[in-house]
């Protein structure tokens, strides 16, 4: 079986799994807390590890959806994907997903890319500090988050192939 075919099938499966797994299994509360830093959790009267725990739970369900989509793809298509390559691809996806979804990490990266305007792009459409006057999924942070994830799905599919 060609590497190109394996890459294509894995990327399609992981992309579809991403669209489902990044949004549907996650609760609103989990989504709001996964980027919470320790000091913000403590200030809100929560455990200091609330953010990392919420993000880990999100990534666990996200990765389970990815594993399910890959397993179904292998089962229905006869794709010759080794378990080791599947685990490696899912691991890259999970680790990079966790890193980005802690939020301040992706904001940090965008701040480092200020010379091309990514700092401004990241904050595009965000509510004003202290206000909830723009509750939307259409922010620059959301779009940069999603494109970051898709980039790593591409890398994961290359690893699988």
Secondary structure, DSSP 8 states (H G I E B T S, - for coil): --HHHHHHHHHHHHHHHHHHHTTSSS-HHHHHHTT--HHHHHHTTS-TTHHHHHHHHHHHHHHHHHHHHHHHHHHHH-----HHHHHHHHHHHHHHHHHHHTSHHHHHHHHHTGGGTHHHHHHTT---TT------S-SHHHHHHHHHHHHHHHHHHHHH-
